[in-house]
Amino acid sequence: MHTVAVLALDQVIPFDLATPIEAFGRARLPDGRPGYTVRVCAQRPETDAGTFTIKAHRGLEGLKGADTVIVPGTATPLAPLAPAVRDALRAAAADGTRIASICTGAFPLAATGLLDGLRATTHWIAADLLAATYPEVKVDPDVLYVDNGQFLTSAGAAAGLDLCLHMIRGDYGSAIAADTARLSVMPLEREGGQAQFIVHDHAPTPQGSAFEPLLTWLQENLDQDLSLADIAAREGVSTRTLMRRFREQTGTTPLQWLHRARIRQAQHLLETTAHPVERIAGQVGFGSPTAFRDRFKRTTGVSPQAYRRTFS
């Protein structure tokens, strides 16, 4: 039987801790036998989980001999990794154990050096921090999970369940994984990546900044066919000066800001109205529904229709 060790670090996120326990615990083989033995391991007898304290049945020795080790997310991803935990994870990796992280569990896993040179993901809101903290890791913020073979990482919350189902399918096949997904009231595969969950808003600009009136005007005129020259004329500067000052203020270009604002407005309309996609395309300044669909899917990873099904 396949053994899964779930590592509970201090400030573990309860949802991330429970996800692999439930997913692997529900997997059943065709004869009804459980497919996995799941054990929770921790460095100390009691682990702070924020709103409550958990008592793990096993210490770090529980990682030894496991076929899979799961590192759930923590509420303090930048907390120093205890040397004993680091050594236990490295020893498991040296033994060929499959190691996966959920959400911000990518941070302690990256702290071991095991993700260096590999593609990885985490919750989209923490992706930039992961990339800045561990520059040797190739962070992809737009996917639900990344499978590098021995090392796997997932995005936040429900993406951990996506990753667990993916591993169950690899271990026992699609039929067992599909049955586990049904018990979890979860599709075996979800459409798109976590880009669809990202709020594609414009870059923040402090109130009172020189560009605040211009950004307000842009937001109010998303339905207009605006060129870089139009925006520069509105500001009363050359396009070159606009580009330089705009990047200094917002960290992006005027047209990139405009595209993001249009997509965010389109997301809002898809969530809150029954307007046809063709009408929404015009409302947010796209000349054709085809161009709108292409831009929306490049930005969010899913089509407007799929986004509406998920979030309306």
N, C-alpha and C positions, 0 to 999 in steps of 0.2 A: 504494500500500500504506500502511496506517495505521502510524504510527511511535509507539512507546511508549518514553518515557524514564523509567527507574527511578532515583530520586535516593538515593544511599547517603550518609547523614550519619554522623558519628562515633558509635560505639556502636550502629550499626544492628543490629536484631534479625534474625539470619540467616533465620529462618522467614519473616518479613515481606518480606525482600528477595527470597527465592527464589519466593514465591508468584506475583507478577505475571510474573516471568521464565518460569516453567513454564506458567502458565495461558495467557498470550498467545502464548508460543512454541509451544504445542501446537495452537492454533486453525488449522484447515485449511479452505480454501474448497472448493466442490464439485469443482473440477478438480484438487484436491490441492495447490494453491499455498498457502504460508503467508499467513495473514490479517494478520500484523503483523511489523514489524521491531522488535526489542527491543534497547535499548542501556542500559547502566548508566553513570550519570554521577556524579561526585563533585567536591567542591571541590578536593581535593588528590590527587596520584597514588596515595597509599595511604590507606585508611580503616580505622580500628579497628572490628572487628566482635566485640569481646569475646574470644572464644576463638581468633580468627585475624584476619589482616589481608587485605583485598582490594585488588586493583589494578584500578581502573576504566579502561576504554578511552577514556572521554571525560571532559572537564571539564564545568564548568557551561555551557559553550557548547553542550553536547549537548542542553540543554533547548530551545534555540531551534529552531523549525521542527518540533518534535514535535507530534503530534496529541493525545497524552495524556501527562501527567506523573504518576507515582506517587511518593508520599512514604511509604516504609515506616516502621514504628515504630522507636523507639530506646529503649535502656535508660536513657537520661538525658533524659526528656522536658522537664525544666525548664532544660536547658542553654541559654544564650543563643544565639539564631540569628545566625549570621555575617551581616553586612550584605551580603556578596556573594551568599549563598544567598537571603536575603530579596529582594534586587533581582532575581535571576534568576527567582524564582517570580512576583513581581509583573509582571515583563516578559512572562512566558509567559501570565499571566492577561490582560494587556492585549491580547495578540495573539489572544485567544479560545481558548487551549488549555484542554482539559479537564484538571482537576487533581483527583486523588483521593488520599486518605490511608488507610493501613492501621494499625489499632491506635493506638498513641501517636504515630503520624505526624500525628495531628490537632493535636498541640501545636505543632510547627514551622509547620504550615500556618496555625494560628490566630495565631501570632506575626507573620505577614505582614499581618494585618488582613483577609484575604480572606474569612474566615468570619464577620465581624461581622454581626450581624443575621440570620444563617442558622441553621437547625437542623442539628445535627451530632451524631455519636456517636464513641465510642472504646471501648476495653476497659472493661467495667463497673467494674473495680476502680479505674480511673483517672478515671472520669466526674466524681466530685465535685471532684477536683483540677483537671480541665479547666474546669469551671464556675466554680470559685473564682479560677482564674488568668486566665481570659478571660470576664468576666461579660457581654460583648456577644454571646457565642456561646450559642445556645439548645441546650443539651446534652440529648440524649435517650438515657439509658443502657439502654433496653429493646429496642432494635432491632439487627438485624444490620448494616444499612447505611442511609445516607441519601443520596438523590440530589436535589441542588438544581439539576440541569441542568449548569452548568459545573463546579461544585464538589461532590465526593462524599466521604463519609467512611465508614469501616467500623469495626466492633468488632474484637476481637482475634483472632489466630491464624486459624482456619478461616474466619471471617467475611470475611477479605480475599479468599479464593477465591470466596465468594458474590458479593462486589462485582465481582470480575474477570469472572465469568460473566455478571453483570447487564450489564456494559458490552459484552461480546462479543455478547450478545443484542441490545443496542441498535444495535450497529454492523453486524451481519451476519444477524440473525434467530435465531429459536429453534432451528432445525435445527443451525446451526453451533455455537451455545452448548451444545446438548444433546450433540453429539458430543464437544466439549471436556470437558464434565462427565463423560462416560463414560470418557474417557481418564484423567481425574483421579480416577476411582472416587468420584465426588461427585454427589449429586442436584443437578439444576439449580435446584431451589427447596427449601429446608428449611422445615419447619413451625415456626411460632413465631418469637420473637426471642431476644435474648440474656438476657432475664429468666429463661429456664428454666435458665441456667447459673449464676445468681447464688445464692450460699448465703444463703438468707433466714433468717438466724439473728437472735436477739434482739440489741438494742443491748448493747454490752459494759458491764459494771458491775464496778468494782474489787472484788477480794476484800476482805471485811471491811467493806464498805459497809453502811449501815443496811438496804438492801433485799435484801441477798444471801439471807437466809432466806426472804423472800417469793418471790423469783424461783425459788429451788429448789423451793419448794412448788408454784408454778404449773407448773413444768416437770414435776413428778411427778403433776400432776392435770389434764393436758391433755384427758383424756377426760371430764372433768366439765363440766356446764353451769354455768359460772361467770359471774355478773353482776358489774358494778362494785361493787354493794353487798356481794356475797359477798367480794370481794377486800379491800374496805375493812374489813369485819368481821374478816377474818383478821388484818389489820394493826392493828386496834383504833383506827382513826381514821375521821373522816367521809369521805365520797366526795370532797368538795371538797379536803380536806387531802391525801388520797391522790393526786388528780390533780396537785396542785401539786408535791408532793414526788417523785412518780414521774417527772414530766417533768424535774425538776431533776437526778435521778440517772441517768436513762436516755435522755433526749432524745425520748421518745415517751410515749404514753398507755398505761395498763394493758391496755386491750382491744386496741390495736394491737400491743403486745408479745405478747399472748396469741395473736392471729391469726398473727403471723409465726412464733412458736414452733410452733404447730400445723401450719402449712404445712411448716416445716423437718422436723418429725417425720414428716409424711406423705411428704415426699421420701425420707427415710431408709427408710421402710417399703416404698415403691414400688421402691426400688433393691435392697433386701435380702431381701424376702419375696415369696411368691406369693399373698398375701392378696387377695381380691377388693376392688375399690374400695369396695364397700358396707361391708365390714368395717373397712377403713382409716378411712373417714369416721367411724365410731363410735369407733374407737380414738383419734382426735385431737379428739373433742369436738363433731362436727357432728351436728345433729339429723336431718339427712337427706342421702342421697348427692347429691341435686340441689344443695343448698346448698354441699356440699363441692366438687363439680365447678365450680360457678360461682366460688367463692372461689379455688380452686386456679388456674383459668385466668386470673382477673384478676391474680393475683399473679405467675404464672410465664409467662403468655402461651400456654401449651399445656394440653391436657387431661391428667388423670392418666394415661390410657392412653398418650398420646403421650410423656409424660415417662418412663413405664416402658419403652417401646420403645427410647428413647434411652439410658437410664442403667442399666437392670437388667443 
